[in-house]
Amino acid sequence: MTEIDSPHIGNPRILVFGVHPGPPPFRIVEIDGQVVGEARAVTDVLEAAAAFGITVHDLDDPEVVRWVGGDKFTWTAH
């Protein structure tokens, strides 16, 4: 497979890692390669993005946000 044939893998500015168990569970948020904090809900991700001047119109757009270990609805450890 050549580069032309390979699927495009974007490099989104926002990366949300998997759920860490805890009281309450949380997810680490990284923006532009820098850990910026913990999110306990999707609103925390949006607030972190806004603090860095990023307006998120679509949380499902992989060019904007990459969800690792779950999606925008995953906020508890399984």
C-alpha positions as CSV (number, residue, x, y, z in Angstrom):
1,M,0.0,0.0,0.0
2,T,1.4,3.4,-0.9
3,E,0.8,6.6,0.9
4,I,-1.7,7.6,-1.6
5,D,-3.7,4.4,-1.0
6,S,-3.6,4.7,2.8
7,P,-6.4,6.2,4.7
8,H,-5.9,9.8,5.9
9,I,-5.1,10.0,9.6
10,G,-5.4,13.5,10.8
11,N,-3.6,15.2,13.6
12,P,-6.4,16.8,15.7
13,R,-5.5,19.6,18.2
14,I,-7.6,17.9,20.9
15,L,-6.9,14.5,22.2
16,V,-9.1,12.9,25.0
17,F,-7.6,9.8,26.6
18,G,-9.4,6.8,28.1
19,V,-11.2,6.9,31.4
20,H,-9.2,6.7,34.6
21,P,-11.1,5.2,37.5
22,G,-11.5,7.5,40.5
23,P,-14.0,9.3,42.5
24,P,-15.2,10.6,40.1
25,P,-13.8,9.0,36.9
26,F,-12.0,11.4,34.6
27,R,-10.2,11.6,31.2
28,I,-7.0,13.4,30.5
29,V,-7.3,16.1,27.9
30,E,-4.3,17.1,25.7
31,I,-4.3,20.1,23.4
32,D,-1.6,20.8,20.9
33,G,0.5,18.0,22.5
34,Q,0.3,19.5,26.0
35,V,-1.7,18.0,28.8
36,V,-4.2,20.7,29.9
37,G,-6.2,18.9,32.5
38,E,-8.8,16.4,33.4
39,A,-12.4,16.1,32.0
40,R,-15.2,14.6,33.9
41,A,-17.8,15.4,31.2
42,V,-17.9,16.5,27.6
43,T,-18.5,20.1,28.8
44,D,-15.0,20.1,30.4
45,V,-13.5,19.2,27.0
46,L,-15.4,22.1,25.4
47,E,-14.3,24.5,28.1
48,A,-10.6,23.4,27.7
49,A,-10.8,23.9,24.0
50,A,-12.4,27.3,24.4
51,A,-9.6,28.3,26.8
52,F,-7.1,27.6,23.9
53,G,-9.2,29.5,21.4
54,I,-10.6,26.4,19.8
55,T,-14.3,26.4,18.8
56,V,-15.6,22.8,18.5
57,H,-18.6,22.5,16.2
58,D,-18.6,18.8,15.9
59,L,-17.3,16.5,18.6
60,D,-17.5,13.6,16.2
61,D,-15.1,15.2,13.7
62,P,-11.8,13.2,13.9
63,E,-10.0,16.2,12.4
64,V,-10.9,18.2,15.5
65,V,-11.1,15.8,18.4
66,R,-9.6,12.3,18.8
67,W,-11.3,10.1,21.5
68,V,-9.0,7.4,22.8
69,G,-10.5,4.5,24.7
70,G,-14.1,5.5,24.1
71,D,-16.1,8.3,22.6
72,K,-17.8,11.5,23.8
73,F,-20.3,9.3,25.7
74,T,-17.7,7.3,27.6
75,W,-17.2,8.7,31.1
76,T,-17.1,5.7,33.4
77,A,-14.6,2.9,33.5
78,H,-15.9,-0.5,32.4
